[in-house]
Amino acid sequence: MTSAHADDSAVTAGMRVSTADGVDLGEVKEVTDTQFKVNAFYQPDYWLDLSLVASVHGALVTLAIPREDLAAYRHDDPDGATAG
C-alpha cells in the first residue's frame, strides 16, 4: 500500500472505488478539492477524504483503509458530518 496521498487530480467521476482489502464500494460520483462522493451499492451515498486514496490505476481508486475501518471515515456531506 502506498503511504501518503495519491495524485488527487487523477480521481474523477465514474471511477471504481475499492478498499485496501479489495472490497468494491461503488464508483466516484463527484469530486471536490478535498473529498469525493461514493455512489455506493444498495446504501446511501457518502463522502470520503481524498487523503484516503492510496493509489489510482486506470479507472480504479484504491483506498488506504480496509472495509472494516470505512465507517470511521465516511461523511454524509462534504463539510464533514459523519455518516450514519
N, C-alpha and C positions, 0 to 999 in steps of 0.2 A: 504494500500500500504506500502511496506517495504521501509524504507529510506536507504540511502547509497547504496551500491553495493552488488548484489547477488554474489555467487561464480562463478567467471568468467570461471573457468575451466569446469563448468557444461554446458556452451554454446558450442554446437557442430553443425557441418553442418547437415542439414536435419530437424532441429527442427522448429516448427511453431513459428511465431512471432506475438504477439498481443499487442495493445496499452493498457493503463491503463483503458480505457473505453470499452474494448472488441472488437475493430476492428481488424480483421485478416489481417495482412500486407503481408504475404507470408512466406517464410522459410529462415533459415540461409543457406547461400551458402558457406561462407568462414569466418574464424576467425583468427585474428592476436592477438598480446599481448594486444592491447588496443581497438580494434574495431571489428565489424562483418559486413559482407555484407548481405543485404536482397535481396533475389530473389523475387522481387515484382510482384504482379499481374498486367498485362496489362500496365506496365510502365517500364522505365529503372531501373536497379538495383541500390542500393545506400548503403552507409556505415553509421553505427551509432556507437557511443562510447559505450563500454561495461559498462561504468558508468551509462547509462540509464536503465540498466536491474534492475527491481525491484524484480523479482523472476523467478525461474526456477522450474517447476513442471513437472516431466515426460518428455515429448517431447515438452513442451510449454514454451517459453520465453515470459514473460510479462514485458513490459516497464513501467517506472515510469511516463510517459507522456501520455496525451490523443492525439487522432488523430489530433485535431485542432492545436497542437503545434509541430507536427512532422517536418514540413518544416524548422523550425529554427534549427534543429539538423542534418538534412541529409547532407551527403558529397558525392561528385562524386567519390572520391578516398580515400584510407586510409591515405593520407597525410593531409586531412582536407579541401580540396577545396569544397566549398558549392555547393550543387546540385541545379539545375535549379530554 
